């Protein structure tokens, strides 16, 4: 009887020791994001398509991943200090390279001009001087590109929110609106559910060329444990989902094609 007790004691000790080693070796990744639909949001499918991409890429490399939402200032601080491993979506700035490593970008975010389909008189060839006769709606505090931002000869109307901007464009209070292609599409789909704005999502179109293209990243904190390994694994994961078609499948689920 005593030998049996000793046997099982040793057996469970070995099993628990092995289990602890597995837990200790488990790869985890804690990310943080500010709500920025459709890229990241606690209120939409899979918490946003940018997070869907990042999570899927890390999972191909065996990571258990979690995401927390916070206002941008807090999200930046939590990741700078290494309390979170990654921050998304983030643009590249020289200042941020002191705190973060930049992996493979997740998506390209396009900023450009919008108009109603029936406004044949609104044409854009890349020259802002051709737009002097129009009322152009711009989000308060938004940066578009240097040339547009400094074009004080344009009649700019500053608007508080993207939904307000899009509604004003549709009812004719604005001739043109400036906004991000991806998040404007998201809000157009939401506004279209309101009876008085039914049809808006198909009536607002984007003009070419875009004013700006920016890469959006999930940056890796330099204070995160094993941050260089996390960077390498994330890049490998992104390559995997791009090559096997998963990347394209995810973005198509959200209505985007590139």
C-alpha positions in Angstrom: 0.0 0.0 0.0 2.8 2.3 0.9 4.5 1.6 -2.4 1.3 2.4 -4.3 1.0 5.8 -2.5 4.7 6.6 -3.3 4.1 5.6 -6.9 1.1 7.9 -7.3 2.9 10.7 -5.4 5.8 10.5 -7.9 3.4 10.2 -10.8 1.4 13.3 -10.0 4.6 15.2 -9.1 6.0 14.5 -12.6 2.7 15.3 -14.2 2.4 18.6 -12.4 6.0 19.5 -13.1 5.5 18.8 -16.8 2.3 20.9 -16.7 4.1 23.8 -15.1 6.7 23.7 -17.8 4.1 23.8 -20.5 2.4 26.8 -18.9 5.8 28.5 -18.4 6.5 28.0 -22.1 3.1 29.2 -23.3 3.4 32.1 -25.7 1.0 35.0 -24.8 0.5 38.4 -26.4 -1.5 41.2 -24.7 -2.6 44.0 -27.0 -4.3 47.3 -26.4 -6.3 49.5 -28.7 -8.3 52.7 -28.8 -11.8 52.3 -30.3 -11.5 53.2 -34.0 -14.1 51.4 -36.1 -14.0 49.5 -38.3 -10.3 48.9 -37.5 -10.8 48.3 -33.8 -13.9 48.5 -31.6 -15.4 46.4 -28.8 -18.8 46.8 -30.4 -18.3 45.3 -33.8 -17.6 41.9 -35.3 -14.4 40.2 -34.0 -13.5 43.6 -32.4 -12.6 45.1 -35.8 -10.9 43.8 -38.9 -7.4 45.1 -38.0 -7.5 43.2 -34.7 -8.9 40.2 -36.6 -5.8 40.2 -38.8 -3.3 40.7 -36.0 -4.9 38.0 -33.8 -5.0 35.5 -36.6 -1.4 36.1 -37.5 -0.2 35.6 -33.9 -2.3 32.5 -33.5 -0.6 30.8 -36.4 2.6 31.0 -34.3 1.0 29.5 -31.2 0.1 32.6 -29.2 -2.8 33.1 -26.9 -3.8 36.6 -27.5 -5.9 39.1 -25.6 -7.1 42.7 -26.4 -8.0 45.5 -24.1 -9.6 48.8 -25.1 -8.7 52.2 -23.7 -8.7 55.8 -24.7 -5.7 56.5 -27.0 -3.5 58.3 -24.4 -3.9 55.5 -21.9 -3.4 52.8 -24.6 -0.2 54.5 -25.7 1.1 54.7 -22.1 0.3 51.1 -21.3 2.2 49.9 -24.3 5.1 52.3 -24.0 5.8 51.0 -20.5 5.5 47.3 -21.5 2.4 46.5 -19.6 0.9 45.6 -22.9 2.9 43.9 -25.7 1.4 45.7 -28.6 -0.7 48.7 -29.6 -3.0 49.0 -32.6 -3.7 50.6 -35.0 -0.8 53.0 -35.0 0.8 55.1 -37.7 4.5 55.4 -38.0 6.1 58.5 -36.4 9.8 59.0 -35.7 9.1 59.8 -32.1 7.3 56.5 -31.5 10.4 54.5 -32.8 12.0 55.1 -29.4 9.3 53.0 -27.7 8.2 50.6 -30.4 9.3 48.3 -33.1 7.3 48.4 -36.3 6.4 45.0 -37.9 4.7 44.2 -41.2 1.9 46.7 -41.6 -1.6 45.4 -41.2 -3.4 47.6 -43.7 -3.2 50.8 -45.8 -5.6 53.5 -44.7 -6.7 55.8 -47.4 -7.8 59.4 -46.9 -9.5 61.3 -49.7 -12.4 63.4 -51.0 -16.1 62.3 -51.1 -19.1 63.7 -53.0 -22.6 62.7 -54.0 -22.9 60.7 -57.2 -25.0 63.3 -59.0 -22.5 66.1 -58.5 -21.0 65.9 -62.0 -19.6 69.4 -61.4 -17.3 68.2 -58.6 -14.1 66.9 -60.3 -10.7 66.4 -58.8 -7.5 66.0 -60.7 -5.1 66.4 -57.8 -5.0 70.2 -58.0 -6.6 71.8 -55.0 -7.0 75.1 -56.7 -9.8 73.6 -58.8 -11.9 73.2 -55.7 -11.9 76.9 -54.6 -15.7 77.3 -55.3 -16.8 74.4 -53.2 -17.6 74.0 -49.5 -15.3 71.3 -48.2 -16.2 69.5 -44.9 -13.2 68.6 -42.7 -13.1 66.9 -39.3 -12.0 69.1 -36.5 -8.4 68.5 -35.6 -7.9 66.0 -38.4 -4.7 66.1 -40.5 -5.1 65.2 -44.2 -1.9 66.0 -46.0 0.5 68.9 -45.8 -0.7 70.6 -49.0 -4.4 70.3 -48.2 -3.9 71.4 -44.5 -2.0 74.5 -45.6 -4.4 75.4 -48.4 -6.0 78.4 -46.7 -7.5 79.6 -50.0 -10.0 76.7 -49.7 -13.4 77.1 -48.1 -13.2 74.6 -45.3 -16.1 73.8 -43.0 -14.9 72.1 -39.8 -17.3 69.5 -38.4 -17.1 67.6 -35.1 -17.8 64.0 -36.1 -17.6 61.8 -39.2 -21.3 60.9 -39.1 -22.2 64.6 -39.0 -19.8 65.2 -41.9 -21.4 62.5 -44.1 -24.9 63.6 -43.3 -24.2 67.2 -44.2 -22.7 66.1 -47.5 -25.7 64.0 -48.3 -28.3 66.7 -47.6 -26.3 69.3 -49.6 -24.8 71.5 -46.9 -21.4 70.5 -48.2 -20.1 70.0 -51.7 -17.2 67.8 -50.7 -16.1 66.0 -47.6 -12.7 64.8 -46.5 -12.4 61.5 -44.7 -10.9 58.1 -44.4 -12.2 55.6 -47.0 -12.4 52.7 -44.6 -14.0 54.3 -41.6 -16.3 56.5 -43.7 -17.6 53.3 -45.4 -18.3 51.9 -41.9 -20.2 55.0 -40.8 -22.1 55.2 -44.1 -23.4 51.6 -43.5 -24.5 52.6 -40.0 -26.2 55.9 -41.1 -28.0 54.0 -43.9 -30.0 52.2 -41.3 -31.7 55.5 -40.3 -34.9 55.9 -42.2 -34.2 59.5 -43.2 -30.8 58.6 -44.6 -31.8 55.4 -46.5 -29.6 55.1 -49.6 -26.7 57.2 -48.4 -24.2 54.4 -48.5 -24.7 53.9 -52.2 -24.9 57.7 -53.0 -21.6 58.9 -51.5 -18.6 58.1 -53.6 -14.8 58.6 -53.2 -12.8 60.6 -55.7 -9.4 59.6 -57.1 -6.6 60.2 -56.5 -6.6 59.7 -52.7 -5.0 62.5 -50.7 -3.0 60.3 -48.5 -2.1 56.6 -47.9 -0.9 55.5 -44.5 0.2 52.2 -43.2 -1.5 51.0 -40.0 0.6 48.8 -37.7 0.4 46.8 -34.5 3.5 48.2 -32.9 5.5 46.0 -30.5 6.7 47.6 -27.2 10.4 47.6 -26.6 9.7 47.0 -22.9 7.7 43.8 -23.6 9.5 40.6 -22.6 11.1 38.9 -25.6 9.9 41.7 -27.8 12.3 40.8 -30.6 10.9 37.3 -30.7 7.3 38.6 -30.7 8.2 40.9 -33.6 9.7 38.0 -35.6 6.8 35.7 -34.8 4.2 38.3 -35.8 6.0 38.9 -39.1 6.1 35.2 -39.8 2.4 35.0 -39.0 1.5 37.8 -41.3 3.4 36.1 -44.1 1.5 32.9 -43.4 -1.9 34.5 -43.6 -1.0 36.5 -46.7 0.3 33.4 -48.6 -2.6 31.0 -47.7 -5.4 33.5 -48.6 -6.6 34.1 -45.0 -5.6 37.8 -45.1 -7.7 38.5 -48.2 -10.6 36.4 -46.8 -10.7 38.5 -43.6 -10.7 41.9 -45.2 -13.3 40.8 -47.7 -15.6 39.9 -44.8 -15.6 43.6 -43.9 -16.2 44.9 -47.4 -12.7 45.7 -48.4 -10.7 44.3 -51.4 -7.2 45.7 -50.8 
